[in-house]
Amino acid sequence: MASIKTKLARAGINTFFFLLLFTILLAYLFPEWGVSNGSISIDEVTYYGVSLIFLFYGIKISPTTLRIGLSNWKLHLLIQSTTFIIFPLLILILYWFFGSENNLFWLGAFYLAALPSTVSSSVVMVSIAGGNLPAAIFNASISSIIGILITPLWMGLFLSAENANFELLNSIWALVQQILIPVVIGVFLHKWLFKWVQKYSKMLKNFDQLVILLIVFSAFSHSFGGNMFEGQNILTLGLLMLLLFCFMATGMYLLGRWLSFERGDRITVLFCGSKKSLVQGAVMGKILFPDPVVFGVVLLPLMLYHTLQLILGSALAERMALSKEEEVK
């Protein structure tokens, strides 16, 4: 049982995964809980919660690690280009050919593509597969910071093309206030508070997850309350997200081989280049999509992709680890 539990946890099938599913079910059954505003609304709680998440995230970032990581610039350039250029361009091309209906789902797919890479799961899976762990830590960290500017720029381009009302400068300034400034303050406080953050890392992780669950509950409550999912083919969307992940993961690995990267760097490219962050997607989405009814629908492709990248990515990492052991033998 312990072995099965460990494997499920590596695949992302952990307590938080089931809480996400339960949160969506709760939003479906009782949407009025997330829509109504009492003396303290969910939006107020999550606003300050998000800032605290990124303050603690900044404290975890080591300036020394970032400086050392700059030496492997070719690898970093490929991963960041994949995350913020290749991924969004792929969805744009598909949208130009096939985007005649379900525009909110297309908006969600493009939002997914424009997001930074995830931090924790990328690092864990690179470690399991035997990849370049320092490079993974560097890229996951720098991706989150770059995304604060690049993601809203991409969304401004997409929404402008759709003639949607999108205030780009206001959105970027809101992200700077709520995310970037806390990260910078956290980096400055690293040498004084890093040990404290490490000591209470489990408690802080639970706090992060609670804030994300509240954001997801609020978004899906509004969308279910507005009947936004009626008549939508969620199964087809899930299949498309599966194909998207498989295409990106395969493409990243082949690109690493074509560029003659060593095995460890190819693994880092694969996992850091194909993953997207649910945490940043949830917190940035609250600012970029102020209409909570729309936000729930836009968030759905990311939720599906997040689940698939955890399950399939974990299986892939385990297979690569076994392959490496067989080579050594």
N, C-alpha and C positions, 0 to 999 in steps of 0.2 A: 504493500500500500504506500509506503514511504517513497519507493522508487517511482510509482505512478504519479504521486502527488508532485514530486520533483520535476518530472517530465512535463506534466501539465502546467506547472508554474513557469517553466522555461518557455513554453508555448504561449504564455500570456493568459492561460486559463487559470486565473488565480481569483482571490477574493474580490479584487477591484473589477475584474471582468464580469463576474456575476452581479456585482453591485450596479454596474453600468446597465446590464440587461434589466435588473429589477427597477432601476430608476426610470428607464423608458416605459416599462410596464406600468409603473405608478403614475407616470405622466399621462398615459393613455386612459387609465381607469379614473383618475381624479385630476383632470387638467385644470380645474378651478383652483386647486391648491397653488399652482405655480403662476396663475394669472392674477389672482387677487393680491392686493397690497395691504398688509397690516401696518402696525406701528413701525416695524422694521421689515423692509422688503428684501427679497432674495437678491435683487440687483444691487442694493446698497452693501449687503454682506459680501457679495462676490467682487464688487469694485475694489474694496480695500483688501480682500483676500488675494486677488490677483497681484496687487502691488507687493504684498508680503511674500508671495511665491517667488517673484523675480528678485526681490531683495536677498532672500536666502540663496537663490540660484547664483547671484553675483558673488556672494560670499564663498561659494564652492569653487569658483573659477580662480585658478592660480595664475597670476601674471607671469610667473617664471615659466610655467608650462606653455603659455601662449607664445612667449618669446622664443623658446626652444623649438616649438612646433613650426615656426615660420620657415625653417631651413628646408623642409620637404615641400616646397612651393608648387611643384608640378602636380603632385598628388592632390593637394588642397584645391588648386585651381580647377582640376577635373571634377572633383566632388561638388564644389560650389557651383560650377557651371552646369552640372547635371541637375542639381537641386533647383536652381533659380532660372535656368535658361532652357535646357533641353526638355525638362518635364512640362513647364507651361506651354512651350511651343508645340509639343506633341498634342496636348489637349486642344489648343487653338486650331491646329490643322484638322483634327477630328471634328471639331465643332463646325468649321467652315464646310466640311463635306456632309455631315450628318445632323447638324443642330437645327432641325426644323421645328421641334416640339420639346416639351419638358424643359423649358429654359431654366427653371430654378435648379433642376438636377445638373444641367450643364454648368450653371454658375457654381454649384457645389463642387463639381469635378475640377473646374478651373481653380477654385479657391484651394482645394486640396493640392493641386499641382504647384501653386505659387507659395506654399508654406515652407518653412525651414524643416530640416531633418530633425527627427526625434533624438533625444540625448541618451537617456538611460538604456533603452532597449538596443540601440545601435551599438553602444559600447559593450553591453553584455554579450550580444551575439558575435561581435568581432572577437571578443575574448574567448568564447566557446569554440569558435571555428579556427582559432590560431592565427588571427590577422594582426595587423599593425595597431596595437592598442593605443599607444600615444597619439598616433595620427587620428584615430577614431575620436578620442577625447577632444583633441584640438578642433576637428571639423564639426563635431556635434555642438561644441561650445560657440564657435565663431558663427555657425549657421544661424543659431538662435538670435544673435545680435544683428546680423545682416538682414534677417527676415523682417525686423521691425520697420526697415525702410523699403526693401524690395517688394515684399508681399503687397502692401497697399498701392505701390506704383503699378504693379501688374493688375491689381483689381480695378484701379482707376482706368487703365487702358481697356480692359474687357467691358466694364460697365459703361464707359463712354461710347464704345462701339455699339452698345445696346440702347443708347440714349437714356440710360438710367441716371437718376439724380444721385451723384456721388461726390461728396465734398472731400477731395483728396488731401488738401493741406490741413483741414480740420482733423481728418482721420489720423494723419501722420503725427500731428501735434498731440493728439489724445494718446496715441501709442507711446510717444516719447515720454509723456508725463506718467503714464500708468505702468510702463514696462522698462523703457531704456534708462530713465533716471534711477529707479530702484536698482537695476543691474549695476550701473556705474558706482552707485553708493556702496553696493555689496562688494564689488571688486576692491574698492578702496579700503573696506573694513576686513578684507580677507585675512590679513596676518593677525588680527586681534580676535576675530570671531570664528575662524575656520574650525578650531578644535571643539568649540561649543556646538557648532552646527553638526559636526561629525558625531558628537556624543548623543545628540537628540535627533539623529537622522531619521529614525523610524517614526518618531512623533511628527516630524516635519513632513515626511512622506504622506502620512495619514491626513495631515492638514491639506496638502496639495490635492490629494484625491477627493477630499470632501468638497473643496471649492469647485473642482471640475464637475463633480456629480451635481452640485447645485446649479451650475451653468447649464448642463445638459438637461436637467429637470425643467428649468425655466423655459429653455428654448423649445423642447418637445411639448411641454404643456400648452404653450401658445399655438404651436402648429397643429396639435391634435384638437385643441379647442376651436381653431379656425377651419377644421376639416381639410387641411392642406394635403393630407396623404390619401384622400379618397380617390380611387380609380388609378392610383400609381402602381406600377409594376416593380415592387421592391426586389423581387427575386432576380429579375433581369438586371437591375442596377448592381446587385451583389455579384452576379456573374461577370459583368463588365469590369468591376473593380478587381476581381480575381485575375482577369486577363491583363489588366493594366499592371498589376504588381508583377506578374510573371514576365511580362514584356520588359519592364524596367529592370528587374533583377537580372534577367538573362543578358540584356543589352549592356548593363554596367560591367558584368563580368567579362563579356567578350571585348568590350572597349578597353578594359584593363589589360587583357592579353594582347590585343592589337598594339597597344602602346608599350608592350614588353615590360610591364610592371612585374615585380617579383610576387610570389604567391601571397604573402602577407598583405601587400598593398592592394592586390586584386580583391581580396576579401573585404578590405576596408572600403574600397570603392563600391562594391556590391551592396553592402549593408547601409552605409551612410548615404549612398546615392539613390537608393530605392525607397527609403523610409520617409514618412511624414509625421509631424508632431501633432498629436491630439491635444496636448496641453496648450500649445500656442494657437492651434486652430480654434479651440474653444474660447480662449481669453481674447484673442485678436478679433474673432468674429463678433463678439459683443459690441465692439467699437465700429467695425466695418459694416455690419448689418444691424443698424439700430432697431429695425422692425423685428420683434421677437417671433412673430408668426412666420416670416420669411427665413429667419435664422435657423429654425429647427429643420427645415427642409434642406437648406444649404449645408447643414452640418452632417446630414445623413451619409453622403458619399464618404466623408472623412471617417465616420464611425465604422462603416463597413470595411474601408481600406485598412484602418488601424487594426481591426480584428484579424484580417487576413495576413497583414504583414507580421503580426506577432506569431500566429500559428505556423504559417509557411516559412517565415524567416527562421524560427526556432528549429524546425525540421531540417532546413537547409544547413544551419550552423552545426547541428549534431552530425549530419552526414559528412560535412567537411572535416569535422574533428576526427571522425572515424577514418576518413580517407588519409588524413595526415598520419595517424597512428599506424595504418597499414604500410605507408611509405617508409616510415622509420623502421618497422620490422623487416 
